[in-house]
Amino acid sequence: MQIRINNASERPVYSQIINHVKRDIALGRLIKEEKLPTVRQLAAQLAINPNTIAKAYRQLEQEGIIVTKAGSGAFVANLDSNLSRAVRKKLICEELGRVAVDAFHMQIDSQTLSEWFENSLKKLNWPAKKGQANER
C-alpha cells in the first residue's frame, strides 16, 4: 500500500489516509481480507505519529471498511457483508453533501460538478449498471 501525504493540504493527515485506503479498495489495489500495514509500519513509512494512523484505522473500522483482529492486525473488510445498503448510502450521501457545499461556495454550477463527477467515475473504470432503479 503506497500512501502519499500532502502536508500542504487543508485536509487532516488521518483523513488523507482514510481516503487513500478507500481509493485503493475502489481501484482494486486492496482486496477483501488483505492485510494492511500495522500502525507502526505505516507510521514509519509515512514518518508521522502512530496515533494518526490509529485514528484513521479506527474510523475505517467504524465505517466497516476494515476489520481488526486481535493479534493479527487490520484487514480489508468483506464490504458486501459488513456494509448494508443503508449504511453505504448514508456514508456516500454525507460525502457528496460536503462536496456539494464546497462547490456551491466555489461558485461551481451543478452541470460542471456533474461532469467532473462523471469524469471521476470514468477514471475508475466504473461499470455502468443499466436498467437498475436509482436507490433512494
Summary of the structure (lengths in Angstrom):
residues: 136
radius of gyration: 16.5
end to end distance: 34.0
largest distance: 49.7
contacts: 299
relative contact order: 0.10
helix: 54%
strand: 7%
